[in-house]
Amino acid sequence: MKNYLLIPFFLLFGWHTSNAQVAINNDGADPDNSAVLDIQSSSRGLLAPRMSTSQRDAISNPVAGLLIYNTNTHILELFDGSTWGSVAGEEGAIVLPLVLSGSVLNITATTADAMGEITDLGGDSVIRYGHCWSAYPNATVHFEFTDLGGTNTIGTFTSNLNSLEISTTYYVKAYAENSAGISYGQEMSFATETSGGNSPCPGTPTLTYGGQVYNTIMIGNQCWMKENLNIGTMIVSTTPQSSNGTIEKYCVYDDVDRCAVYGGLYQWNEMMQYVTTESTQGVCPTGWHIPTDTEWSTLESNVSGGGDLKEAGLAHWFAPNTGATDASGYTALPGGYISNNFGSVFSYRDAAWFWTSSQTDVLKAWMWDVRYSISTIQRNERLKSFGLSVRCIKD
């Protein structure tokens, strides 16, 4: 782009002509002999047409000498008959870009989508842009932030905010950076949900397996069955489950009606269908698997405690069912467990024990439980010969 020198014009209130010359001033003085137009003012300026680069380039057949103020480069520009050039000084003053913060949408317990818009590049390419956020006001890129790369165009954009804490208020700003520095949009605030929103999994609100309908629940980014698994043929609890081609289950007190409410109880090997690979399908339906210890740890981080997992009230739990709110929608029921001394039922109606697909050694595996008398979630290892409840998680 070329550079040109332009003598500034000033505007006041009156004008008059003399010998085909025009003077605009406040004291009636004649125009200078060297000027066709002589404008004098100490308090007002001459305002050139203001437009963006794209609007300037849309001018049809611009004549040489045409003058505009470019709102993208922040300089006066003159058309010389072939190209546009800056009127005076160095090539285009570079200033901070202009960016606006937009709405925060699709808020879950751990994620959200933040909107933004770059409205002015500041006369230079944007090096990076996105959003920054914090659990405290006045977030900057020194906190958490997204980096959507560089751009040479104005327009809207979206940042996906991940790994948020549940039940937390966040402060978020759009930002954009060019060679002049970083600018921020206005600060917006939003609060994450208490849990997964107590909503069914998108596209899979229910599934039918083994003649039984199961509801689903989205907690964070995980899709879980909302009921304890109840699949297979009941065998008496004094008999070990075995690899015989038939899925076998225990029911509390050998009562199949209790399985319909609390689900079946499965020894680890039967649940895994006699493989030891984490995340295996096991006795779960196709497209689902036995959750790993890590997946259970993620579930724990997505809720406020065991009370968020337990069904509220005393319809199935013994009193006091401490802290039970079922805020997550997981609706854990206390099916208890069958001990390795086959036939002995423990913790029925006072604890829900759930297997993982993660073994600790050849004899034991990890399990997680919630109990009637506390509001926390507990993790322990148990002998694989125990019969515990199972919840499947979607692949």
Secondary structure, 3 states (H helix, E strand, C coil): CCECCCCCCCCCCEEEEECCEEEEECCCCCCCCCCCEEECCCCCCCCCCEECHHHHHCCCCCCCCCEEEECCCCEEEEECCCCEEECCCCCCCCCCCEEEEEEEECCCCCCEEEEEEEEECCCCCECEEEEEEECCCCCCCCCEECCCCCECCCEEEEEEECCCCCCCEEEEEEEEEECCEEEECCCEEEECCCCCCCECECCECEEEECCEEEEEEEECCEEEECCCCCCCEECCCCCCCCCCCCCEEECHHHCHHHHHHHCCEEEHHHHHCCCCCCCCCCCCCCCEECCCHHHHHHHHHCCCCHHHHECCCCCCCCCCCCCCCCCCCCCECCCEEECCCCCCEECCCCEEEEEEEEECCCCEEEEEEEECCCCCCEEEEEECCCEEECCCEEC
